[in-house]
Amino acid sequence: MVLLLSSVTFHALAQEDLLRQLESNAQREPDYTIATFKGTRLVNGHSIETKAGGDLEFIFAHRFGRVNGGIYDFFGLDDAYVRIGLDYGISDRLSASVGRNSVDKTLDGYLKYKLFRQRRGAMSFPVTVTGLGGMAYKASPKKDNVPEGFTRVDRISYVGQLLIARKFTSRLSLQIMPTFIHKNAVDRRKEANDQFSLGGGGRYKVTSSVAITGEYYHRFKVPEANPYFNTFGVGVDIETGGHVFQLVFTNTRGLTERAFISETEGDLSEGDIHFGFNVTRTFQLKRKR
């Protein structure tokens, strides 16, 4: 009887120790925040999200002409500016992308890496930080229409960004985007080769499948003769299975960072708004473990 009671007691104590160990391990495991944003784009620009490893995302971004173009241009619907792109998740934290933008016939590519992730628990961290680096090749104007001495290298621009976001609640996420853009060739009366801007944006989830997004980029040290404007956009995200459909209203027709941050031609005060949309579809190329 004594041996039986001893055996039961020892077994109970062993289970208790095991539970304590599991609880201790669970407390040490980082509780990472997920789905800060549903998609890899806020409106025109990027969010902190990267594609999961082995996932391929097809992106079709479309902007119409200016709404204030009037009935002759059918309120902008007669015009179309598009970007077709592919985002691939090399790992859960590293994505690569290529795309083609009809504005200025631009080819673009970038790498995007999630440096730090927001998490709770003993190893808490307050924000998610993603680094982005990319380049774009502007094929317009044609070779016959460029100034003497203008080379292919002059058509290239570069972008570097830190995307810093925090998910405050299940509904609200906010993000800031310090951005550096370098253009190999500019009209120095109107632009500088190096341009700095600071963007801010966010997302508010209205229902389980609908969210409101917005973003704004402010440029610094802009020459007085610069003809461009700061870019602004709002969107409505609609989630439908593997698709994310975004309705967009913005003052830019550009769809790469060089175009929509440093070369936005639309003046909000004049009602220069473009309606458009982003459509994404994700394909899993690798079987999940």
ABEGO torsion letter per residue (X at the ends): XAAAAAAAAAAAAAAAAAAAAAAAAAAABBBBBBGABABABABABBBABBBBBGBBBBBBBBBBBBAAAEAAAGGGAABBBBBBBBBBBABAABBBBBBBBABGGBBBBBBBBBABBBBBEAABBABBBBBBBBBBBBAOBBAAABBBGBBAAAABBBBBBBBBBBBABAABBBBBBBBBBBBABBBAAABBABBBBBBBBBBBBABAABBBBBBBBBBBGBBAABABBBBBBBBBBBBBEABBBBBBBBABABABAAAAAAABABBAAAGBBBBBBBBBBBBBABBBX
